[in-house]
């Protein structure tokens, strides 16, 4: 139970840790329009997870689509290749839309990690106590 609680808390903390500033990134279509190359620059000193969402026009008029990729990026990496993608059946990419976006998870400082650990322990202890209190009340009712 405690492990489940800590896992959920970690997921919530990770989501909250996303950086609010948009890192430098690129969604570049090759000259032959067959390949999309997605790169990013990690603004942080530490390795972290980054994701880029490229919004593109399709090869037929009025068509649009998105292509995303993400993975761990070394600290301070510049123009790090996240992925290269190709459409099936040698279909071509159109142009990249300005609404494309990217984000990197902001790594926690040592003090933030320590506080998070302490908060996790306190919450786990409180939830365990509340669960025992509920169990005792249920046992008294039966």
C-alpha positions in Angstrom: 0.0 0.0 0.0 2.8 2.4 1.0 4.6 1.6 -2.3 1.5 2.4 -4.3 1.0 5.7 -2.5 4.6 6.7 -3.1 4.3 5.8 -6.8 1.2 7.9 -7.2 2.8 10.8 -5.3 5.9 10.5 -7.5 3.8 10.7 -10.7 2.0 13.8 -9.4 5.3 15.5 -8.4 6.8 14.6 -11.8 3.9 16.2 -13.6 4.1 19.3 -11.5 7.9 19.6 -12.1 7.4 20.3 -15.9 9.3 23.5 -16.8 7.2 26.5 -17.7 9.8 27.8 -20.2 9.9 26.4 -23.7 13.3 24.9 -24.6 14.9 25.5 -28.0 13.8 22.8 -30.4 13.5 22.0 -34.1 11.0 20.1 -36.3 12.9 20.0 -39.6 11.5 18.5 -42.8 14.2 17.1 -45.1 14.7 18.6 -48.6 12.9 15.6 -50.2 10.1 16.1 -47.7 10.2 12.3 -46.7 11.9 12.7 -43.3 11.0 14.7 -40.2 14.0 15.3 -37.9 13.2 16.4 -34.3 15.9 17.9 -32.1 15.9 19.7 -28.7 18.4 21.6 -26.4 18.2 20.6 -22.7 18.3 23.9 -20.7 19.2 22.0 -17.5 22.6 20.8 -16.1 21.1 17.4 -15.4 19.8 14.6 -17.6 16.0 14.9 -17.9 13.1 13.8 -20.1 12.1 16.1 -23.0 9.2 15.9 -25.4 8.6 17.7 -28.7 5.2 17.9 -30.4 5.5 18.9 -34.1 2.4 20.2 -35.8 2.6 20.0 -39.6 0.5 20.5 -42.7 -0.1 17.4 -44.7 0.8 16.9 -48.3 -2.8 17.4 -49.4 -4.5 20.8 -49.1 -6.1 21.5 -45.7 -4.7 18.4 -44.0 -2.8 18.7 -40.7 -1.3 16.2 -38.3 1.0 16.0 -35.3 4.1 14.0 -34.7 5.7 13.7 -31.2 8.7 12.0 -29.6 10.5 12.2 -26.4 13.2 10.6 -24.3 15.9 11.3 -21.7 18.3 14.0 -22.9 21.8 14.6 -21.3 22.3 17.7 -19.3 23.0 20.8 -21.4 22.8 18.8 -24.6 22.5 21.1 -27.7 20.4 20.1 -30.7 20.0 16.5 -29.3 18.3 14.2 -31.8 15.1 12.9 -30.3 14.0 11.0 -33.4 13.7 10.9 -37.1 10.4 9.8 -38.6 9.1 8.9 -42.0 5.5 8.6 -43.1 4.3 5.2 -44.5 4.1 4.6 -48.3 6.7 7.4 -49.0 4.1 10.1 -48.3 5.6 13.5 -47.9 5.5 16.0 -45.1 4.2 19.5 -45.6 5.4 22.6 -43.6 5.9 22.8 -39.9 3.3 24.9 -38.1 4.3 27.6 -35.6 2.1 26.0 -32.9 4.7 23.2 -32.5 5.9 23.0 -28.9 8.4 21.3 -26.5 9.0 20.9 -22.9 11.6 19.3 -20.6 11.0 18.2 -17.0 12.7 20.5 -14.6 15.0 18.3 -12.4 14.5 18.7 -8.7 17.2 20.3 -6.5 18.7 18.2 -3.7 16.7 20.3 -1.2 13.5 19.8 -3.2 14.2 16.0 -3.3 14.7 15.9 0.4 11.5 17.9 1.1 9.6 15.7 -1.3 10.9 12.5 0.5 9.9 14.0 3.8 6.5 15.0 2.5 6.0 11.5 1.0 6.8 9.9 4.3 4.5 12.1 6.3 1.6 11.6 3.9 2.2 7.8 3.8 2.2 7.7 7.7 -1.0 9.8 7.8 -2.8 7.6 5.3 -1.7 4.5 7.0 -3.0 5.8 10.4 -6.3 6.9 8.8 -6.6 3.5 7.1 -6.1 1.7 10.5 -8.7 4.0 12.1 -11.2 3.2 9.5 -10.5 -0.5 9.8 -10.9 -0.3 13.6 -14.3 1.4 13.2 -15.5 -1.2 10.7 -14.4 -4.0 13.0 -16.4 -2.4 15.9 -19.5 -2.2 13.7 -19.4 -6.0 13.0 
